[in-house]
Amino acid sequence: MPENLILEMKNICKAFPGVEVFDQFGFDLKRGEIHCIVGENGAGKSTLIKMFSGAHTPDKGEIYLDGKLVRISNPRAAMEMGIQTIYQEHTLFPFLNVMLNLFAGNEILNGITINRREMVKKTQEILDYLHSNIDPLDIVGQLGSGAQKTVEIARGLVQKSRVMILDEPTASFSQTEIDHLLSILKKLAESGISIIYISHHLEEVFKIADRATVIRDGIKISTYESKEITEQKLINDMVGRDVSLFYERPKVPIGEVKFEVKNLYGNGVKGASFAVRTGELLGIAGMVGSGRTELAEILFGAKKVDSGEFFIDGKKINIKTPLSAITNKMCYITEDRQATGLFLQHSLDKNIPIARYSQIPMPFALPKEDIKISQKYIDALSIKTPSVSQKVMFLSGGNQQKVVLGKWFATNADIFIFDEPTRGIDVGSKEEIYKIIVDLLQNKKAVIMISSDMAELIALCDKLIVMREGNMVAEIKKDEISEENILTHSIGGSI
């Protein structure tokens, strides 16, 4: 291992059930450098970070720290080695002050008592070093996102971290907060701390990267020195797939406007307006944290809308709760089917009829009718299960997703909102889901689909909108949909 390297991965392999993320992967970090990692959603960035932070352990391969082979078996081991990970979500104690957050687990003692005066003094010294006007006694939960991220960095300095990993740290920041954070990171690098920085905001990469590595589908595509980095190179390397061989869906006649929203605000969404027609599939693209799911939640009434208008078949309606959405023949296939789409401990005949009960004036349980409806959709969707009484938790991911679909088909909905409909399922099941979606279009349903899979969006969508920081930044017609076009709008670049 060269002397200027502090951290190195060699021949890393990592797989999860049914998915191989990394195979013979390599990466290195120099002392005092800022090494940026970029890639599409699902490229493997988060898994890579979790292996460095001890949240995941590699199946094969080696990790070297200061030239010595190490095993990072858990997050505590990583911290003891001087590796600190700062995630997009804050990991602070919101009801404690800054000083107590910095020294939690590392208190300065005066005999057997905590030396608060010395801890306040040290906290102030670190905050001054970071050019922060935060007070050591400020309650953390009352600080803004940028200030809280500064506190997390300060905590790393208290713990004498030598490597800091930041995962999408500026997702909810103002430009002033972004600039302040980037200046802090440059200062830390100049002091000898090594930084791994993950971001889909390429303008941040251009400002601070000493090197930038592009990963795609778990493969390191390229590593560039700062002087070599260009927007075009990074986007081309991030895209790099031939989607023409992916999936070809039949054309479906597109009818009248079925669902329209005007100037929606709320849940982080800022002024979204669009329409979707019968037989039309509207895609929603954007990076993690762009506001895609937040938009779906207010469309379905799962989160409050502050202002804006909803129309179905040209008639203005109110959608304030999921029940009002279901009443208006809408359904929402959520991103996390296990947490929010299914009752895993219950059987298919308890899951499939459940949403339909909201449409029945006197929703008494009718076990025989539930079995009949469940069997209907088991047959229609080719759900592989020994019987209607099988617990959903024992089905494969693809079959679980079909149960969610069956639940909503039973409501006879007209408007379908899919959030990552094929995440975590195998290729064969994906194609079955695509055929089901096309069947909906052929039956004159209106479909809205959120997806992080560029190839999926290109193959299926009649048009799509791109979200960035809660804003709808582009509406792209079918013949203009391309990975490069989507990605450029998603990261705020120029075409």
Backbone hydrogen bonds, N-H to C=O, Kabsch-Sander energy under -0.5 kcal/mol:
donor,donor_aa,acceptor,acceptor_aa,energy
5,L,2,P,-1.7
6,I,29,L,-2.6
7,L,29,L,-1.7
8,E,64,Y,-2.1
9,M,27,F,-3.6
10,K,62,E,-2.6
12,I,25,F,-2.8
13,C,60,K,-2.0
14,K,22,F,-2.0
16,F,19,V,-3.3
19,V,16,F,-3.0
21,V,14,K,-2.1
21,V,19,V,-0.6
22,F,14,K,-2.1
23,D,218,G,-0.6
25,F,12,I,-2.6
27,F,9,M,-1.4
29,L,7,L,-2.9
31,R,4,N,-2.7
32,G,192,G,-0.8
33,E,30,K,-1.3
35,H,33,E,-0.7
35,H,195,I,-3.1
36,C,34,I,-0.7
36,C,211,R,-2.7
37,I,197,Y,-2.4
38,V,213,T,-2.5
43,A,40,E,-1.8
48,L,44,G,-2.2
49,I,45,K,-2.1
50,K,46,S,-2.3
51,M,47,T,-1.5
52,F,48,L,-1.6
53,S,49,I,-2.3
54,G,50,K,-0.7
55,A,50,K,-1.2
56,H,50,K,-2.2
59,D,13,C,-2.4
60,K,13,C,-1.5
62,E,10,K,-2.4
63,I,70,V,-0.6
64,Y,8,E,-3.0
65,L,68,K,-2.7
66,D,6,I,-2.5
68,K,65,L,-1.8
70,V,63,I,-2.9
72,I,70,V,-0.5
73,S,71,R,-1.3
78,A,74,N,-1.8
79,M,75,P,-2.3
80,E,76,R,-2.4
81,M,77,A,-1.3
82,G,79,M,-1.3
83,I,78,A,-2.8
84,Q,82,G,-0.6
84,Q,163,V,-2.9
86,I,165,I,-3.8
87,Y,85,T,-0.6
96,L,93,F,-1.6
98,V,138,D,-1.7
99,M,136,P,-2.7
101,N,97,N,-1.8
102,L,98,V,-2.4
103,F,99,M,-1.8
104,A,100,L,-0.6
104,A,101,N,-0.6
106,N,103,F,-2.6
109,L,107,E,-0.5
110,N,113,T,-3.7
111,G,109,L,-0.5
112,I,110,N,-0.8
113,T,110,N,-1.3
115,N,108,I,-3.2
116,R,114,I,-1.5
119,M,115,N,-1.9
120,V,116,R,-2.8
121,K,117,R,-2.1
122,K,118,E,-2.6
123,T,119,M,-2.4
124,Q,120,V,-2.5
125,E,121,K,-2.0
126,I,122,K,-2.2
127,L,123,T,-2.5
128,D,124,Q,-2.5
129,Y,125,E,-2.1
130,L,126,I,-1.7
131,H,128,D,-1.7
132,S,127,L,-2.8
138,D,135,D,-2.0
140,V,96,L,-2.3
141,G,94,P,-2.6
142,Q,139,I,-1.5
143,L,140,V,-2.1
148,Q,144,G,-2.4
149,K,145,S,-2.0
150,T,146,G,-1.7
151,V,147,A,-2.0
152,E,148,Q,-1.9
153,I,149,K,-1.9
154,A,150,T,-2.6
155,R,151,V,-2.3
156,G,152,E,-1.5
157,L,153,I,-1.5
158,V,154,A,-2.0
159,Q,155,R,-1.9
160,K,157,L,-1.3
161,S,156,G,-2.7
162,R,82,G,-2.3
163,V,82,G,-2.6
164,M,194,S,-2.7
165,I,84,Q,-2.9
166,L,164,M,-0.5
166,L,196,I,-2.9
167,D,86,I,-2.6
167,D,165,I,-0.5
168,E,166,L,-0.7
168,E,198,I,-2.1
171,A,168,E,-1.0
173,F,170,T,-1.6
178,I,174,S,-2.3
179,D,175,Q,-2.6
180,H,176,T,-2.1
181,L,177,E,-2.4
182,L,178,I,-2.6
183,S,179,D,-1.9
184,I,180,H,-1.9
185,L,181,L,-2.4
186,K,182,L,-2.1
187,K,183,S,-1.8
188,L,184,I,-2.4
189,A,185,L,-2.4
190,E,186,K,-2.2
191,S,187,K,-1.3
192,G,189,A,-1.5
193,I,188,L,-2.1
194,S,162,R,-2.6
195,I,33,E,-3.0
196,I,164,M,-2.6
197,Y,35,H,-2.1
197,Y,195,I,-0.5
198,I,166,L,-3.0
198,I,196,I,-0.5
199,S,37,I,-1.2
199,S,197,Y,-0.5
202,L,200,H,-1.1
204,E,201,H,-1.3
205,V,201,H,-1.2
206,F,202,L,-2.4
207,K,203,E,-1.2
208,I,204,E,-1.7
209,A,205,V,-2.4
210,D,34,I,-2.9
211,R,34,I,-1.5
212,A,224,Y,-2.3
213,T,36,C,-3.0
214,V,222,S,-2.4
215,I,38,V,-2.2
215,I,213,T,-0.5
216,R,219,I,-2.4
218,G,43,A,-2.7
219,I,216,R,-1.5
221,I,214,V,-2.6
221,I,219,I,-0.8
222,S,214,V,-1.2
224,Y,212,A,-3.0
226,S,210,D,-1.9
228,E,225,E,-1.9
229,I,225,E,-0.8
229,I,226,S,-0.9
234,L,230,T,-2.1
235,I,231,E,-2.6
236,N,232,Q,-2.5
237,D,233,K,-2.4
238,M,234,L,-2.4
239,V,235,I,-2.3
240,G,236,N,-1.2
243,V,241,R,-1.0
245,L,242,D,-0.7
246,F,243,V,-1.8
249,R,247,Y,-0.6
249,R,459,A,-0.6
255,G,278,T,-2.7
258,K,276,V,-2.1
259,F,276,V,-2.2
260,E,311,F,-2.6
261,V,274,F,-2.7
262,K,309,E,-2.3
264,L,272,A,-2.8
265,Y,307,S,-2.6
266,G,269,V,-2.1
269,V,266,G,-2.2
270,K,470,G,-2.8
271,G,264,L,-1.5
271,G,269,V,-0.6
272,A,264,L,-1.8
274,F,261,V,-1.6
276,V,259,F,-2.7
278,T,256,E,-2.3
279,G,445,K,-2.1
280,E,277,R,-1.7
282,L,280,E,-0.6
282,L,447,V,-3.0
283,G,281,L,-0.6
283,G,463,K,-2.7
284,I,449,M,-2.6
285,A,465,I,-2.9
290,S,287,M,-2.0
295,L,291,G,-1.8
296,A,292,R,-2.0
297,E,293,T,-2.4
298,I,294,E,-1.5
299,L,295,L,-2.0
300,F,296,A,-1.7
302,A,297,E,-2.2
303,K,297,E,-1.3
306,D,265,Y,-2.2
307,S,265,Y,-1.5
309,E,262,K,-2.0
310,F,317,I,-0.7
311,F,260,E,-2.6
312,I,315,K,-2.3
313,D,258,K,-2.3
315,K,312,I,-2.0
317,I,310,F,-2.4
320,K,318,N,-0.5
325,A,321,T,-1.7
326,I,322,P,-2.8
327,T,323,L,-2.4
328,N,324,S,-1.2
329,K,326,I,-2.0
330,M,325,A,-1.7
331,C,415,I,-1.9
333,I,417,I,-3.2
334,T,332,Y,-1.0
337,R,335,E,-1.0
340,T,336,D,-2.7
341,G,336,D,-0.6
341,G,337,R,-1.3
342,L,337,R,-1.0
344,L,342,L,-0.8
346,H,343,F,-2.0
348,L,388,V,-0.6
348,L,390,Q,-1.2
349,D,388,V,-1.9
350,K,347,S,-1.2
351,N,347,S,-1.3
352,I,348,L,-2.8
354,I,351,N,-0.9
357,Y,353,P,-1.0
357,Y,354,I,-0.7
358,S,355,A,-1.3
359,Q,356,R,-1.8
360,I,357,Y,-1.2
364,F,362,M,-2.8
370,D,366,L,-2.6
371,I,367,P,-2.2
372,K,368,K,-2.0
373,I,369,E,-2.6
374,S,370,D,-2.6
375,Q,371,I,-2.6
376,K,372,K,-1.7
377,Y,373,I,-1.7
378,I,374,S,-2.1
379,D,375,Q,-2.3
380,A,376,K,-2.3
381,L,377,Y,-2.1
382,S,379,D,-0.7
383,I,378,I,-2.1
385,T,383,I,-1.0
390,Q,387,S,-1.4
392,V,346,H,-2.6
393,M,344,L,-2.0
394,F,391,K,-1.6
395,L,392,V,-2.0
400,Q,396,S,-2.5
401,Q,397,G,-2.1
402,K,398,G,-1.5
403,V,399,N,-1.8
404,V,400,Q,-2.0
405,L,401,Q,-2.1
406,G,402,K,-2.8
407,K,403,V,-2.3
408,W,404,V,-1.6
409,F,405,L,-2.9
410,A,406,G,-1.8
411,T,408,W,-1.4
412,N,409,F,-1.9
413,A,408,W,-0.8
414,D,329,K,-2.7
415,I,329,K,-2.1
416,F,446,A,-2.8
417,I,331,C,-1.9
418,F,416,F,-0.6
418,F,448,I,-3.3
419,D,333,I,-2.7
420,E,418,F,-0.6
420,E,450,I,-2.5
423,R,420,E,-1.3
425,I,422,T,-1.5
430,K,426,D,-2.2
431,E,427,V,-1.9
432,E,428,G,-1.4
433,I,429,S,-2.3
434,Y,430,K,-2.5
435,K,431,E,-2.1
436,I,432,E,-1.9
437,I,433,I,-2.4
438,V,434,Y,-2.4
439,D,435,K,-2.2
440,L,436,I,-1.8
441,L,437,I,-1.8
442,Q,438,V,-2.5
443,N,439,D,-1.3
444,K,441,L,-1.8
445,K,440,L,-2.3
446,A,414,D,-2.5
447,V,280,E,-2.3
448,I,416,F,-3.2
449,M,282,L,-2.8
450,I,418,F,-3.4
451,S,284,I,-1.5
454,M,452,S,-0.9
457,L,453,D,-2.1
458,I,454,M,-2.6
459,A,455,A,-2.3
460,L,456,E,-2.0
461,C,457,L,-2.3
462,D,281,L,-2.7
463,K,281,L,-1.3
464,L,476,I,-2.2
465,I,283,G,-2.7
466,V,474,A,-2.5
467,M,285,A,-2.9
468,R,471,N,-2.5
470,G,290,S,-3.1
471,N,468,R,-2.2
473,V,466,V,-2.2
473,V,471,N,-1.0
474,A,466,V,-1.0
476,I,464,L,-3.4
478,K,462,D,-0.9
480,E,477,K,-1.9
481,I,477,K,-0.6
481,I,478,K,-1.2
482,S,480,E,-0.5
486,I,482,S,-2.7
487,L,483,E,-2.8
488,T,484,E,-2.3
489,H,485,N,-1.9
490,S,486,I,-2.4
491,I,487,L,-2.0
492,G,488,T,-0.6
492,G,489,H,-0.6
493,G,488,T,-2.5
